[in-house]
Amino acid sequence: MYRLTNRVEATRARACSETRRCRFTAQDALFDALRHSNIILLRASWLRKHLKDRGFRLPKRTELPPEATIDVAELEVIHRNRKLNRWSGERSAMPIIALSHHWKTEDHADPDGATARLVINTLSNRWHEFTQRGVNDLGVFIDFCSVEENLLPAAAEQYALLFAHAGTTVWLHTSGQDHLGRGYWELATCVAESALARLLKLPNQSRAADWPQLVDLGKPYGRCGAEQEVLLHRPPPLAPTAFYGSHQHGHSTAAFTTRSPRDAVATWFQQTMFELLGTVTELNFAGLQWDDAQAIELAAALPLCLSLRVLRLEGNAFGDAGIKAIAAALLHLPAFERISLGSSHALSDKGAQALARAGGKKEEQTVLNGAEPFGAFAKQPLLKGVLQHGATRKGRGHVDEDRMAQTG
């Protein structure tokens, strides 16, 4: 049995035309989109002031006092002046939280104030995670408060961007039911928001993460809660057409509410997925313990990733079937450069050779220039350096990087 070395790299011929900029990873793109939208963000410190107000409930947008909101210019200053991450030297997370939740009734999202109490308590419990990074306030997006219901269609593009963007923090309120007895995972809007949120966020325990960016508020907070954040399930990307017809999305066929009719959810989710997958340059699905079934699901989405350069998959349990499916999909990506697998314990030499045909680092051959077709490169034989016998042991830092990638 062969095992892959820490990294298997591929040299690809570049796409002739320039790829579009990815709005879902560019932080200035999110600020700019919010600046030109009708969305308003609640001030997190204002919400925290209601910690002891047992009668507080989420207000409608028209009921908000001026001090309840925070503008984009202030958020940009907070973000610009906050501390850099000492591992990455960057500011990966932005001071923006988006809440994914179900409405209790069709007329009011929070008639009993339970959602407001959950959000406020979570802000108070986690406030130190933000302040230790130099963030003294945040903007909170809650659709019921942030967008006038009749203007939601016009804000659909920015709405989806808030959940899908790599820099936003998304809190999932998965507990409880609406007035018809439907839970979070039975509602199309919630399933779509969750699916977008799980694509690009840094893993919660990554050293490069400024704070947990994907949190299920239905799980306890503390030592046990932190462990639950690490183990939060992260499935492969949904198909862009997942919300058309009776398409299954992994939980069940999601229901549709009057505030988010089927056509509306299907349209904005499809548009968002096509743009995101078509422009993103790096995908990190490391440490998720996926098997061949999840690898095959991922392979079905990869042909849409025409700008993809780096794919991180270390810390998964792929065998030959999964690797072969991924390798076949990578052949169609013109900009692809590198796949990171770590050590695969179920991968035979045949599976490794299939991956090498999709582009392995060639230590004894001349690196291709941008003019040579990738087809010729893919037919080259596997060379020394791509595979080795026995287990590959990494340094302590590399092990942490692999373990960090379980999503919370």
C-alpha positions as CSV (number, residue, x, y, z in Angstrom):
1,M,0.0,0.0,0.0
2,Y,1.3,3.4,-0.9
3,R,0.7,6.6,1.0
4,L,0.9,10.1,-0.3
5,T,3.4,12.6,1.0
6,N,2.3,15.7,2.8
7,R,1.5,17.6,-0.3
8,V,0.9,16.5,-3.9
9,E,1.3,19.4,-6.2
10,A,0.2,19.9,-9.8
11,T,1.5,22.4,-12.3
12,R,-1.3,23.5,-14.7
13,A,-1.4,25.6,-17.8
14,R,-3.1,28.9,-16.9
15,A,-6.4,29.9,-18.3
16,C,-5.9,32.3,-21.2
17,S,-8.4,34.8,-19.9
18,E,-8.3,36.5,-16.5
19,T,-10.6,35.0,-13.9
20,R,-13.2,37.1,-12.3
21,R,-12.6,38.4,-8.9
22,C,-14.2,36.4,-6.1
23,R,-16.5,38.7,-4.1
24,F,-16.9,36.0,-1.5
25,T,-13.3,36.3,-0.3
26,A,-12.6,40.0,-0.9
27,Q,-13.4,41.9,2.3
28,D,-13.7,45.2,0.6
29,A,-16.3,43.7,-1.8
30,L,-18.6,42.9,1.2
31,F,-18.3,46.4,2.7
32,D,-19.0,47.9,-0.7
33,A,-22.1,45.7,-1.3
34,L,-23.5,46.6,2.1
35,R,-22.8,50.3,1.5
36,H,-25.0,50.2,-1.7
37,S,-27.8,48.0,-0.3
38,N,-30.9,48.7,1.7
39,I,-29.7,46.3,4.5
40,I,-29.0,47.7,7.9
41,L,-27.0,46.0,10.7
42,L,-27.8,46.0,14.4
43,R,-25.2,47.3,16.8
44,A,-24.0,44.3,18.9
45,S,-23.3,46.5,21.9
46,W,-26.9,47.8,21.7
47,L,-28.2,44.3,21.8
48,R,-26.1,43.5,24.8
49,K,-27.7,46.3,26.8
50,H,-30.9,44.3,26.8
51,L,-29.3,41.3,28.6
52,K,-31.5,41.7,31.7
53,D,-34.6,42.8,29.8
54,R,-36.7,39.7,29.9
55,G,-39.4,41.4,27.8
56,F,-37.2,42.3,24.9
57,R,-37.9,40.7,21.5
58,L,-36.5,41.3,18.1
59,P,-37.9,44.6,16.8
60,K,-39.1,45.2,13.3
61,R,-36.9,47.5,11.2
62,T,-39.4,50.3,11.5
63,E,-39.2,50.0,15.3
64,L,-35.5,50.4,15.6
65,P,-34.1,53.5,17.4
66,P,-31.2,55.3,15.8
67,E,-28.7,54.0,18.4
68,A,-29.6,50.4,17.5
69,T,-27.8,50.4,14.2
70,I,-24.2,50.6,13.0
71,D,-23.0,51.9,9.7
72,V,-20.5,50.4,7.3
73,A,-18.0,53.2,7.7
74,E,-17.7,52.5,11.4
75,L,-17.3,48.8,10.8
76,E,-14.6,49.4,8.3
77,V,-12.7,51.5,10.9
78,I,-13.1,48.8,13.5
79,H,-11.9,46.1,11.1
80,R,-8.9,48.2,9.9
81,N,-7.7,49.0,13.4
82,R,-8.1,45.5,14.9
83,K,-5.2,43.2,15.7
84,L,-3.6,41.0,13.1
85,N,-3.7,37.2,13.6
86,R,-0.2,36.3,14.8
87,W,-0.2,33.1,12.7
88,S,-1.5,34.3,9.4
89,G,-0.6,38.0,9.7
90,E,-4.0,38.8,8.4
91,R,-7.5,39.7,9.6
92,S,-9.5,36.8,8.4
93,A,-12.8,37.4,10.2
94,M,-14.8,40.6,9.8
95,P,-16.8,42.3,12.6
96,I,-20.1,41.1,11.0
97,I,-22.4,38.4,12.3
98,A,-25.3,36.9,10.3
99,L,-28.0,35.0,12.0
100,S,-29.6,32.0,10.3
101,H,-32.9,31.3,12.0
102,H,-36.5,30.3,11.5
103,W,-39.4,32.6,12.0
104,K,-41.8,31.7,14.9
105,T,-44.8,33.0,12.9
106,E,-45.2,34.4,9.4
107,D,-45.9,37.9,10.8
108,H,-43.2,38.0,13.5
109,A,-39.9,36.2,13.8
110,D,-39.6,36.4,17.6
111,P,-43.0,37.0,19.3
112,D,-41.9,35.5,22.6
113,G,-38.4,37.0,22.6
114,A,-36.7,33.6,22.7
115,T,-34.5,34.3,19.7
116,A,-33.5,37.7,21.0
117,R,-32.5,36.2,24.4
118,L,-30.4,33.5,22.7
119,V,-28.5,36.0,20.5
120,I,-27.9,38.4,23.4
121,N,-26.7,35.7,25.7
122,T,-24.4,34.4,23.1
123,L,-23.0,37.8,22.4
124,S,-22.3,38.3,26.1
125,N,-20.7,34.8,26.5
126,R,-18.5,35.3,23.5
127,W,-17.7,39.0,23.8
128,H,-14.2,38.2,25.0
129,E,-13.5,36.4,21.7
130,F,-14.0,39.7,19.8
131,T,-12.4,42.1,22.3
132,Q,-9.2,40.1,22.5
133,R,-8.8,40.7,18.8
134,G,-9.3,44.4,19.2
135,V,-13.0,44.4,18.1
136,N,-15.1,46.6,20.3
137,D,-18.3,46.3,18.4
138,L,-19.9,44.4,15.6
139,G,-22.7,44.6,13.0
140,V,-25.4,41.9,13.4
141,F,-27.6,40.9,10.4
142,I,-31.0,39.5,11.4
143,D,-33.3,39.5,8.3
144,F,-36.4,40.4,10.4
145,C,-34.7,43.5,11.7
146,S,-32.3,44.3,8.9
147,V,-34.4,44.2,5.7
148,E,-37.9,45.5,5.1
149,E,-39.9,42.4,4.0
150,N,-41.1,44.0,0.8
151,L,-37.5,44.9,-0.1
152,L,-36.1,41.5,0.5
153,P,-36.1,40.4,-3.2
154,A,-34.0,43.5,-4.1
155,A,-31.5,42.7,-1.3
156,A,-31.2,39.0,-2.2
157,E,-27.7,39.3,-3.7
158,Q,-26.3,41.1,-0.6
159,Y,-28.3,38.8,1.7
160,A,-26.7,35.7,0.2
161,L,-23.2,37.3,0.3
162,L,-23.6,37.8,4.1
163,F,-23.9,34.1,4.7
164,A,-21.5,32.9,2.0
165,H,-18.6,35.3,2.5
166,A,-15.4,33.9,4.0
167,G,-15.1,36.8,6.4
168,T,-18.5,36.8,8.1
169,T,-19.5,34.9,11.2
170,V,-22.7,32.9,10.9
171,W,-24.7,31.8,13.9
172,L,-27.2,29.0,13.2
173,H,-30.3,29.0,15.5
174,T,-31.2,25.3,14.8
175,S,-33.3,24.6,17.9
176,G,-37.1,25.0,18.2
177,Q,-39.9,25.0,15.7
178,D,-42.2,27.4,13.9
179,H,-45.9,27.7,14.5
180,L,-46.5,24.8,12.1
181,G,-44.1,22.5,14.0
182,R,-41.3,22.7,11.4
183,G,-37.7,22.7,12.5
184,Y,-34.7,24.5,11.1
185,W,-33.7,21.7,8.8
186,E,-37.2,21.5,7.3
187,L,-37.1,25.1,6.0
188,A,-35.5,25.8,2.6
189,T,-34.2,29.3,3.6
190,C,-32.4,27.9,6.6
191,V,-30.9,24.9,4.7
192,A,-29.7,27.3,2.0
193,E,-28.2,29.8,4.5
194,S,-26.4,26.9,6.3
195,A,-25.1,25.4,3.0
196,L,-23.6,28.7,2.0
197,A,-22.1,29.4,5.4
198,R,-20.2,26.1,5.4
199,L,-18.3,26.6,2.2
200,L,-15.6,29.2,2.8
201,K,-15.2,29.8,6.6
202,L,-11.9,29.0,8.2
203,P,-12.1,26.0,10.5
204,N,-13.0,27.1,14.0
205,Q,-9.9,25.7,15.6
206,S,-7.5,26.8,12.9
207,R,-4.7,28.9,14.2
208,A,-5.5,31.4,11.5
209,A,-9.1,31.8,12.7
210,D,-9.7,34.9,14.7
211,W,-12.7,33.4,16.4
212,P,-15.3,30.6,15.6
213,Q,-17.0,31.8,12.5
214,L,-19.6,29.0,12.3
215,V,-21.5,28.3,15.5
216,D,-24.7,26.3,16.2
217,L,-26.5,28.3,18.9
218,G,-28.6,25.2,19.7
219,K,-25.5,23.5,21.2
220,P,-24.2,24.3,24.7
221,Y,-21.4,26.8,25.2
222,G,-18.4,26.0,27.3
223,R,-16.0,23.0,27.4
224,C,-18.6,20.6,25.9
225,G,-19.9,23.3,23.6
226,A,-16.5,24.1,22.2
227,E,-16.1,20.4,21.3
228,Q,-19.4,20.4,19.6
229,E,-18.3,23.4,17.5
230,V,-15.3,21.4,16.3
231,L,-17.5,18.4,15.3
232,L,-20.3,20.3,13.6
233,H,-21.1,18.4,10.5
234,R,-19.9,20.0,7.2
235,P,-21.3,18.2,4.1
236,P,-20.0,18.6,0.6
237,P,-21.4,21.6,-1.5
238,L,-25.0,21.3,-2.5
239,A,-25.8,21.4,-6.2
240,P,-26.7,24.9,-7.4
241,T,-30.1,23.5,-8.4
242,A,-30.8,21.9,-5.0
243,F,-33.9,24.0,-4.3
244,Y,-35.7,23.4,-7.6
245,G,-38.5,20.9,-7.6
246,S,-38.2,18.0,-5.1
247,H,-34.4,18.0,-5.0
248,Q,-33.1,16.3,-1.9
249,H,-30.6,18.3,0.2
250,G,-29.2,15.8,2.6
251,H,-31.7,16.4,5.4
252,S,-35.1,16.1,3.7
253,T,-37.0,17.9,1.1
254,A,-37.1,21.3,2.7
255,A,-40.4,23.1,3.1
256,F,-41.0,26.7,1.9
257,T,-42.6,29.5,3.8
258,T,-44.5,32.4,2.4
259,R,-41.7,34.8,3.3
260,S,-39.3,32.7,1.2
261,P,-41.2,31.1,-1.6
262,R,-39.6,28.2,-3.5
263,D,-38.8,30.2,-6.6
264,A,-37.1,32.9,-4.5
265,V,-34.8,30.5,-2.6
266,A,-34.0,28.4,-5.6
267,T,-33.0,31.5,-7.7
268,W,-30.8,33.3,-5.2
269,F,-29.1,30.1,-4.1
270,Q,-28.4,29.0,-7.6
271,Q,-27.0,32.4,-8.6
272,T,-24.8,32.5,-5.5
273,M,-23.4,29.0,-5.9
274,F,-22.6,29.5,-9.6
275,E,-20.7,32.7,-8.9
276,L,-19.0,31.4,-5.7
277,L,-17.8,28.2,-7.2
278,G,-16.9,29.8,-10.5
279,T,-14.6,32.5,-8.9
280,V,-13.2,31.0,-5.7
281,T,-9.5,30.2,-6.0
282,E,-9.0,28.0,-2.8
283,L,-11.3,25.5,-1.1
284,N,-10.5,24.0,2.3
285,F,-12.3,20.8,3.2
286,A,-9.6,19.4,5.5
287,G,-10.1,17.4,8.7
288,L,-13.8,16.6,8.0
289,Q,-13.5,12.8,8.0
290,W,-15.2,12.5,4.7
291,D,-15.3,9.1,3.0
292,D,-15.6,8.1,-0.6
293,A,-19.3,9.0,-0.8
294,Q,-18.5,12.6,0.2
295,A,-15.5,12.7,-2.2
296,I,-17.8,11.7,-5.1
297,E,-20.3,14.4,-4.1
298,L,-17.5,17.0,-4.0
299,A,-16.2,15.7,-7.4
300,A,-19.7,16.5,-8.9
301,A,-19.3,20.2,-7.9
302,L,-15.6,20.6,-8.9
303,P,-16.2,21.1,-12.7
304,L,-17.9,24.4,-11.8
305,C,-14.7,25.7,-10.0
306,L,-13.0,27.1,-13.1
307,S,-10.8,29.5,-11.1
308,L,-9.8,27.0,-8.4
309,R,-6.1,26.8,-7.8
310,V,-5.8,25.0,-4.4
311,L,-7.8,22.2,-2.9
312,R,-7.1,21.1,0.7
313,L,-8.4,17.7,1.7
314,E,-6.0,16.4,4.4
315,G,-7.6,14.7,7.3
316,N,-10.2,12.8,5.3
317,A,-10.7,9.0,4.8
318,F,-10.8,8.8,1.0
319,G,-10.1,5.5,-0.8
320,D,-9.5,4.8,-4.4
321,A,-13.1,5.5,-5.5
322,G,-13.1,9.0,-4.0
323,I,-9.7,9.9,-5.2
324,K,-10.4,8.7,-8.7
325,A,-13.6,10.8,-8.9
326,I,-11.7,13.9,-7.6
327,A,-8.8,13.4,-10.0
328,A,-11.1,13.0,-13.0
329,A,-12.8,16.3,-12.1
330,L,-9.5,18.2,-11.6
331,L,-8.6,17.4,-15.2
332,H,-11.2,19.9,-16.4
333,L,-10.0,22.8,-14.2
334,P,-7.7,25.1,-16.2
335,A,-6.3,27.1,-13.3
336,F,-5.7,24.3,-10.8
337,E,-2.3,24.1,-9.2
338,R,-2.2,22.1,-6.0
339,I,-4.1,19.5,-4.0
340,S,-3.2,18.8,-0.4
341,L,-4.1,15.3,1.0
342,G,-1.8,14.5,3.9
343,S,-1.6,10.7,4.5
344,S,-4.4,8.6,3.2
345,H,-4.7,5.3,4.9
346,A,-7.1,3.7,2.4
347,L,-5.4,4.8,-0.8
348,S,-3.7,2.1,-2.9
349,D,-1.0,2.7,-5.5
350,K,-3.7,2.7,-8.2
351,G,-5.6,5.5,-6.6
352,A,-2.4,7.4,-6.1
353,Q,-1.5,7.0,-9.8
354,A,-4.9,8.3,-10.8
355,L,-4.2,11.4,-8.8
356,A,-0.7,11.7,-10.3
357,R,-2.2,11.6,-13.7
358,A,-4.2,14.6,-12.7
359,G,-0.9,16.3,-12.1
360,G,1.9,15.4,-9.6
361,K,5.0,17.3,-8.8
362,K,7.7,16.1,-11.2
363,E,11.1,16.3,-9.7
364,E,12.9,14.9,-12.7
365,Q,11.2,16.8,-15.5
366,T,11.0,20.3,-16.7
367,V,8.1,22.2,-15.3
368,L,5.6,23.0,-18.0
369,N,5.2,26.6,-19.2
370,G,1.8,28.1,-19.7
371,A,1.7,27.3,-23.4
372,E,1.8,23.5,-23.1
373,P,-1.6,21.8,-22.9
374,F,-2.3,20.0,-19.7
375,G,-3.5,16.9,-21.5
376,A,0.2,16.1,-22.4
377,F,1.2,16.6,-18.8
378,A,-1.5,14.4,-17.5
379,K,-0.2,11.4,-19.6
380,Q,3.3,11.6,-18.1
381,P,4.3,8.6,-15.9
382,L,4.4,8.8,-12.2
383,L,7.9,9.8,-11.0
384,K,9.9,9.5,-7.8
385,G,8.8,11.9,-5.1
386,V,5.1,11.7,-5.5
387,L,4.7,8.5,-3.6
388,Q,6.6,6.7,-0.8
389,H,6.2,3.5,1.1
390,G,5.0,3.6,4.7
391,A,3.5,6.3,6.8
392,T,4.4,9.9,6.4
393,R,5.2,11.7,9.7
394,K,4.8,15.4,10.0
395,G,6.2,18.0,12.3
396,R,4.1,19.2,15.2
397,G,3.0,22.3,13.3
398,H,1.7,20.3,10.3
399,V,-0.3,18.0,12.5
400,D,-2.0,21.0,14.1
401,E,-2.8,22.4,10.6
402,D,-4.5,19.1,9.7
403,R,-6.4,18.9,12.9
404,M,-7.5,22.5,12.8
405,A,-9.6,22.0,9.7
406,Q,-12.6,20.2,11.3
407,T,-15.3,22.8,11.0
408,G,-17.3,24.1,13.9
